[in-house]
């Protein structure tokens, strides 16, 4: 789900919980809604990722969210991402 749609859901109060999920060396954001879990995406439909926790937290805060859960069990900070 792109940022514009996610922002509209936040403003409508439809987001129940936000998680910042670490996987490998990157972070992405998941949001729980009454209809299920959605993942933040770019305008092209790819999963939106960040290379640092603080960058992803700043983005979530810019949506108007003040509380998040962080899931870091699969975080591998020394892992390098593949440039495709």
C-alpha positions as CSV (number, residue, x, y, z in Angstrom):
1,X,0.0,0.0,0.0
2,X,1.5,3.3,-1.0
3,X,2.1,6.2,1.4
4,X,-0.9,8.3,0.3
5,X,-3.3,5.5,0.9
6,X,-1.6,4.5,4.2
7,X,-1.8,8.1,5.4
8,X,-5.5,8.2,4.6
9,X,-6.1,5.0,6.6
10,X,-4.2,6.6,9.6
11,X,-6.3,9.7,9.4
12,X,-9.5,7.6,9.2
13,X,-8.4,5.6,12.3
14,X,-8.3,2.3,10.4
15,X,-4.8,1.4,11.5
16,X,-4.7,-0.7,14.6
17,X,-1.0,-1.3,15.0
18,X,2.2,-0.4,13.1
19,X,5.3,-2.6,13.1
20,X,8.8,-1.9,11.8
21,X,10.2,-5.2,10.6
22,X,13.9,-5.9,10.1
23,X,14.8,-8.6,7.6
24,X,18.4,-9.0,6.5
25,X,19.9,-5.6,6.4
26,X,16.8,-3.6,5.6
27,X,13.6,-2.5,7.4
28,X,10.1,-2.3,6.1
29,X,6.7,-1.2,7.7
30,X,3.6,-3.4,8.2
31,X,0.3,-2.1,9.4
32,X,-2.6,-4.0,10.9
33,X,-6.1,-3.1,9.8
34,X,-9.4,-4.7,10.5
35,X,-9.1,-6.5,7.2
36,X,-5.6,-7.8,7.7
37,X,-2.0,-6.8,7.5
38,X,-0.7,-4.5,4.8
39,X,2.9,-3.6,3.9
40,X,4.1,-0.1,2.9
41,X,4.9,0.0,-0.8
42,X,6.4,2.4,-3.3
43,X,4.3,4.0,-6.0
44,X,5.6,1.3,-8.3
45,X,4.2,-1.4,-6.0
46,X,7.5,-2.7,-4.5
47,X,8.0,-3.0,-0.8
48,X,9.2,0.3,0.7
49,X,12.5,-0.3,2.5
50,X,14.9,1.7,4.6
51,X,18.5,0.9,5.5
52,X,18.3,2.3,9.1
53,X,15.9,2.0,11.9
54,X,15.8,5.7,12.5
55,X,14.9,6.4,8.9
56,X,12.0,4.0,9.0
57,X,10.9,5.5,12.4
58,X,11.0,9.0,11.0
59,X,8.8,8.0,8.1
60,X,6.2,6.3,10.4
61,X,6.2,9.4,12.6
62,X,5.6,11.6,9.6
63,X,2.4,9.6,9.0
64,X,1.2,10.8,12.5
65,X,1.9,7.5,14.3
66,X,3.5,7.9,17.7
67,X,3.8,4.3,18.8
68,X,5.2,1.3,16.9
69,X,6.4,-2.2,17.6
70,X,9.8,-3.2,16.4
71,X,10.4,-6.8,15.2
72,X,14.2,-7.4,14.9
73,X,14.6,-11.2,15.2
74,X,15.7,-11.5,11.5
75,X,17.9,-8.4,11.5
76,X,21.4,-9.1,10.1
77,X,23.2,-5.7,10.2
78,X,26.4,-7.0,8.7
79,X,24.5,-8.6,5.7
80,X,24.9,-6.7,2.5
81,X,21.9,-6.2,0.2
82,X,22.1,-7.1,-3.5
83,X,21.9,-4.2,-5.9
84,X,19.6,-5.3,-8.7
